[in-house]
Amino acid sequence: MITSLDFQNLTEDLKSYVLLNNGQHVAERSYGIYSIQLYVVYGFFVEVYYLPGSDEIDQIVAVHSDEVLNLYLENISITDAYM
């Protein structure tokens, strides 16, 4: 298991590998030209910045701020948790 700081110090290829094998997609949002996907991995959150239309990843960043996480709240549905 790794920490968010350990994760942030990995190469982009290793970050992608960790997310693919251990991450769980949580939510998504748009910002400017990016489609940003939120994942949880090893107990911390990670944002993946995609360039739509090219399927290229621009950056992968561990999230350390509740302000960033609040941007996703309106896109998360918990209705399935009550069924």
N, CA and C atoms as an extended XYZ file, in Angstrom:
249
Properties=species:S:1:pos:R:3:atomname:S:1:resname:S:1:resid:I:1 pbc="F F F"
N         0.851       -1.178        0.000 N   MET     1
C         0.000        0.000        0.000 CA  MET     1
C         0.895        1.238        0.000 C   MET     1
N         0.450        2.266       -0.700 N   ILE     2
C         1.233        3.485       -0.792 CA  ILE     2
C         0.423        4.686       -0.305 C   ILE     2
N         1.107        5.731        0.048 N   THR     3
C         0.445        6.964        0.479 CA  THR     3
C         0.212        7.853       -0.736 C   THR     3
N        -0.571        8.917       -0.542 N   SER     4
C        -0.812        9.847       -1.644 CA  SER     4
C         0.491       10.531       -2.073 C   SER     4
N         1.379       10.786       -1.129 N   LEU     5
C         2.667       11.395       -1.468 CA  LEU     5
C         3.524       10.438       -2.289 C   LEU     5
N         3.548        9.154       -1.882 N   ASP     6
C         4.263        8.144       -2.672 CA  ASP     6
C         3.701        8.085       -4.088 C   ASP     6
N         2.370        8.078       -4.169 N   PHE     7
C         1.701        8.014       -5.467 CA  PHE     7
C         2.100        9.207       -6.337 C   PHE     7
N         2.069       10.392       -5.761 N   GLN     8
C         2.367       11.603       -6.518 CA  GLN     8
C         3.787       11.601       -7.058 C   GLN     8
N         4.688       10.896       -6.406 N   ASN     9
C         6.082       10.835       -6.845 CA  ASN     9
C         6.347        9.764       -7.900 C   ASN     9
N         5.335        8.964       -8.243 N   LEU    10
C         5.488        7.960       -9.290 CA  LEU    10
C         5.500        8.608      -10.668 C   LEU    10
N         6.011        7.892      -11.647 N   THR    11
C         5.918        8.362      -13.035 CA  THR    11
C         4.460        8.282      -13.478 C   THR    11
N         4.105        8.991      -14.539 N   GLU    12
C         2.728        8.955      -15.052 CA  GLU    12
C         2.331        7.533      -15.442 C   GLU    12
N         3.252        6.765      -16.028 N   ASP    13
C         2.948        5.382      -16.404 CA  ASP    13
C         2.631        4.525      -15.186 C   ASP    13
N         3.401        4.683      -14.117 N   LEU    14
C         3.142        3.905      -12.903 CA  LEU    14
C         1.842        4.345      -12.224 C   LEU    14
N         1.553        5.655      -12.249 N   LYS    15
C         0.278        6.125      -11.705 CA  LYS    15
C        -0.881        5.484      -12.451 C   LYS    15
N        -0.801        5.444      -13.770 N   SER    16
C        -1.845        4.818      -14.585 CA  SER    16
C        -1.996        3.344      -14.234 C   SER    16
N        -0.884        2.663      -14.073 N   TYR    17
C        -0.903        1.235      -13.727 CA  TYR    17
C        -1.584        1.013      -12.379 C   TYR    17
N        -1.222        1.813      -11.386 N   VAL    18
C        -1.818        1.682      -10.051 CA  VAL    18
C        -3.324        1.907      -10.119 C   VAL    18
N        -3.755        2.950      -10.835 N   LEU    19
C        -5.185        3.232      -10.937 CA  LEU    19
C        -5.935        2.132      -11.666 C   LEU    19
N        -5.358        1.630      -12.749 N   LEU    20
C        -5.995        0.582      -13.525 CA  LEU    20
C        -6.190       -0.683      -12.707 C   LEU    20
N        -5.205       -1.013      -11.884 N   ASN    21
C        -5.241       -2.268      -11.134 CA  ASN    21
C        -5.837       -2.159       -9.734 C   ASN    21
N        -5.854       -0.957       -9.159 N   ASN    22
C        -6.306       -0.830       -7.773 CA  ASN    22
C        -7.318        0.289       -7.542 C   ASN    22
N        -7.547        1.121       -8.527 N   GLY    23
C        -8.431        2.265       -8.358 CA  GLY    23
C        -9.880        1.948       -8.655 C   GLY    23
N       -10.743        2.760       -8.082 N   GLN    24
C       -12.181        2.643       -8.343 CA  GLN    24
C       -12.694        4.019       -8.750 C   GLN    24
N       -13.364        4.061       -9.904 N   HIS    25
C       -13.919        5.314      -10.408 CA  HIS    25
C       -15.063        5.754       -9.500 C   HIS    25
N       -15.066        7.046       -9.127 N   VAL    26
C       -16.066        7.579       -8.204 CA  VAL    26
C       -16.989        8.576       -8.889 C   VAL    26
N       -16.418        9.507       -9.651 N   ALA    27
C       -17.222       10.577      -10.245 CA  ALA    27
C       -16.440       11.235      -11.371 C   ALA    27
N       -17.104       12.162      -12.045 N   GLU    28
C       -16.438       12.927      -13.085 CA  GLU    28
C       -16.993       14.344      -13.131 C   GLU    28
N       -16.205       15.229      -13.704 N   ARG    29
C       -16.615       16.614      -13.889 CA  ARG    29
C       -15.863       17.182      -15.083 C   ARG    29
N       -16.333       18.312      -15.552 N   SER    30
C       -15.661       19.013      -16.644 CA  SER    30
C       -15.068       20.302      -16.110 C   SER    30
N       -13.926       20.652      -16.646 N   TYR    31
C       -13.283       21.914      -16.295 CA  TYR    31
C       -12.492       22.381      -17.507 C   TYR    31
N       -12.896       23.508      -18.083 N   GLY    32
C       -12.223       24.005      -19.277 CA  GLY    32
C       -12.248       22.966      -20.371 C   GLY    32
N       -11.092       22.627      -20.885 N   ILE    33
C       -10.998       21.648      -21.972 CA  ILE    33
C       -10.908       20.209      -21.464 C   ILE    33
N       -10.928       20.014      -20.158 N   TYR    34
C       -10.696       18.691      -19.580 CA  TYR    34
C       -11.969       17.981      -19.146 C   TYR    34
N       -11.936       16.681      -19.262 N   SER    35
C       -12.860       15.789      -18.584 CA  SER    35
C       -12.049       15.211      -17.428 C   SER    35
N       -12.464       15.497      -16.201 N   ILE    36
C       -11.682       15.075      -15.039 CA  ILE    36
C       -12.408       13.937      -14.338 C   ILE    36
N       -11.720       12.839      -14.198 N   GLN    37
C       -12.266       11.642      -13.569 CA  GLN    37
C       -11.691       11.517      -12.159 C   GLN    37
N       -12.559       11.241      -11.194 N   LEU    38
C       -12.134       11.069       -9.806 CA  LEU    38
C       -12.103        9.585       -9.466 C   LEU    38
N       -10.991        9.154       -8.915 N   TYR    39
C       -10.807        7.765       -8.491 CA  TYR    39
C       -10.430        7.739       -7.013 C   TYR    39
N       -10.708        6.615       -6.374 N   VAL    40
C       -10.200        6.371       -5.032 CA  VAL    40
C        -9.270        5.162       -5.130 C   VAL    40
N        -8.126        5.280       -4.481 N   VAL    41
C        -7.143        4.197       -4.482 CA  VAL    41
C        -6.392        4.248       -3.151 C   VAL    41
N        -6.301        3.131       -2.477 N   TYR    42
C        -5.585        3.040       -1.202 CA  TYR    42
C        -6.023        4.088       -0.179 C   TYR    42
N        -7.290        4.481       -0.225 N   GLY    43
C        -7.821        5.392        0.781 CA  GLY    43
C        -7.628        6.869        0.500 C   GLY    43
N        -7.130        7.231       -0.666 N   PHE    44
C        -7.030        8.641       -1.044 CA  PHE    44
C        -7.605        8.813       -2.445 C   PHE    44
N        -7.874       10.073       -2.810 N   PHE    45
C        -8.496       10.386       -4.083 CA  PHE    45
C        -7.463       10.862       -5.093 C   PHE    45
N        -7.760       10.563       -6.360 N   VAL    46
C        -6.878       10.933       -7.468 CA  VAL    46
C        -7.737       11.480       -8.603 C   VAL    46
N        -7.299       12.602       -9.176 N   GLU    47
C        -7.959       13.147      -10.357 CA  GLU    47
C        -7.129       12.820      -11.592 C   GLU    47
N        -7.841       12.401      -12.656 N   VAL    48
C        -7.207       12.122      -13.932 CA  VAL    48
C        -7.780       13.108      -14.946 C   VAL    48
N        -6.908       13.935      -15.512 N   TYR    49
C        -7.299       14.963      -16.481 CA  TYR    49
C        -7.173       14.396      -17.890 C   TYR    49
N        -8.326       14.178      -18.541 N   TYR    50
C        -8.367       13.680      -19.912 CA  TYR    50
C        -8.624       14.828      -20.876 C   TYR    50
N        -8.069       14.705      -22.073 N   LEU    51
C        -8.380       15.615      -23.162 CA  LEU    51
C        -9.417       14.922      -24.041 C   LEU    51
N       -10.692       15.355      -23.955 N   PRO    52
C       -11.750       14.698      -24.732 CA  PRO    52
C       -11.448       14.690      -26.228 C   PRO    52
N       -11.868       13.632      -26.873 N   GLY    53
C       -11.653       13.506      -28.305 CA  GLY    53
C       -10.321       12.872      -28.653 C   GLY    53
N        -9.371       12.930      -27.757 N   SER    54
C        -8.067       12.335      -28.039 CA  SER    54
C        -7.789       11.131      -27.142 C   SER    54
N        -8.586       10.979      -26.084 N   ASP    55
C        -8.379        9.908      -25.093 CA  ASP    55
C        -6.974        9.925      -24.504 C   ASP    55
N        -6.365       11.090      -24.481 N   GLU    56
C        -5.047       11.232      -23.880 CA  GLU    56
C        -5.172       11.767      -22.463 C   GLU    56
N        -4.340       11.238      -21.586 N   ILE    57
C        -4.274       11.732      -20.208 CA  ILE    57
C        -3.255       12.859      -20.173 C   ILE    57
N        -3.682       14.007      -19.656 N   ASP    58
C        -2.773       15.139      -19.538 CA  ASP    58
C        -2.018       15.101      -18.217 C   ASP    58
N        -2.737       14.742      -17.134 N   GLN    59
C        -2.068       14.639      -15.839 CA  GLN    59
C        -2.881       13.778      -14.879 C   GLN    59
N        -2.187       13.240      -13.900 N   ILE    60
C        -2.782       12.435      -12.836 CA  ILE    60
C        -2.289       13.016      -11.525 C   ILE    60
N        -3.235       13.444      -10.679 N   VAL    61
C        -2.873       14.200       -9.482 CA  VAL    61
C        -3.606       13.656       -8.256 C   VAL    61
N        -2.868       13.376       -7.188 N   ALA    62
C        -3.485       13.018       -5.910 CA  ALA    62
C        -4.151       14.266       -5.333 C   ALA    62
N        -5.369       14.093       -4.807 N   VAL    63
C        -6.154       15.215       -4.289 CA  VAL    63
C        -5.963       15.310       -2.780 C   VAL    63
N        -5.623       16.510       -2.312 N   HIS    64
C        -5.408       16.720       -0.887 CA  HIS    64
C        -6.342       17.766       -0.305 C   HIS    64
N        -7.322       18.206       -1.065 N   SER    65
C        -8.155       19.318       -0.630 CA  SER    65
C        -9.630       18.954       -0.658 C   SER    65
N       -10.325       19.256        0.437 N   ASP    66
C       -11.772       19.059        0.464 CA  ASP    66
C       -12.470       19.968       -0.527 C   ASP    66
N       -11.872       21.118       -0.824 N   GLU    67
C       -12.467       22.035       -1.796 CA  GLU    67
C       -12.590       21.366       -3.160 C   GLU    67
N       -11.588       20.604       -3.554 N   VAL    68
C       -11.641       19.889       -4.830 CA  VAL    68
C       -12.718       18.821       -4.771 C   VAL    68
N       -12.773       18.068       -3.692 N   LEU    69
C       -13.769       17.008       -3.572 CA  LEU    69
C       -15.186       17.566       -3.592 C   LEU    69
N       -15.389       18.745       -3.040 N   ASN    70
C       -16.714       19.370       -3.046 CA  ASN    70
C       -17.218       19.637       -4.455 C   ASN    70
N       -16.333       19.777       -5.417 N   LEU    71
C       -16.727       20.009       -6.805 CA  LEU    71
C       -17.482       18.820       -7.395 C   LEU    71
N       -17.332       17.656       -6.794 N   TYR    72
C       -17.963       16.439       -7.299 CA  TYR    72
C       -19.300       16.127       -6.627 C   TYR    72
N       -19.619       16.781       -5.542 N   LEU    73
C       -20.791       16.402       -4.751 CA  LEU    73
C       -22.088       16.382       -5.539 C   LEU    73
N       -22.284       17.339       -6.415 N   GLU    74
C       -23.541       17.385       -7.159 CA  GLU    74
C       -23.637       16.266       -8.191 C   GLU    74
N       -22.524       15.617       -8.520 N   ASN    75
C       -22.520       14.551       -9.522 CA  ASN    75
C       -22.581       13.149       -8.933 C   ASN    75
N       -22.581       13.045       -7.616 N   ILE    76
C       -22.585       11.729       -6.969 CA  ILE    76
C       -23.998       11.390       -6.520 C   ILE    76
N       -24.493       10.266       -6.961 N   SER    77
C       -25.824        9.813       -6.583 CA  SER    77
C       -25.702        8.698       -5.545 C   SER    77
N       -26.442        8.840       -4.456 N   ILE    78
C       -26.425        7.795       -3.434 CA  ILE    78
C       -27.751        7.034       -3.382 C   ILE    78
N       -28.610        7.225       -4.392 N   THR    79
C       -29.919        6.572       -4.374 CA  THR    79
C       -29.788        5.055       -4.379 C   THR    79
N       -28.779        4.508       -5.057 N   ASP    80
C       -28.607        3.057       -5.083 CA  ASP    80
C       -28.268        2.504       -3.704 C   ASP    80
N       -27.720        3.310       -2.832 N   ALA    81
C       -27.360        2.860       -1.491 CA  ALA    81
C       -28.595        2.594       -0.641 C   ALA    81
N       -29.724        3.133       -1.023 N   TYR    82
C       -30.957        2.973       -0.247 CA  TYR    82
C       -31.892        1.941       -0.833 C   TYR    82
N       -31.499        1.258       -1.864 N   MET    83
C       -32.369        0.251       -2.496 CA  MET    83
C       -31.919       -1.134       -2.154 C   MET    83
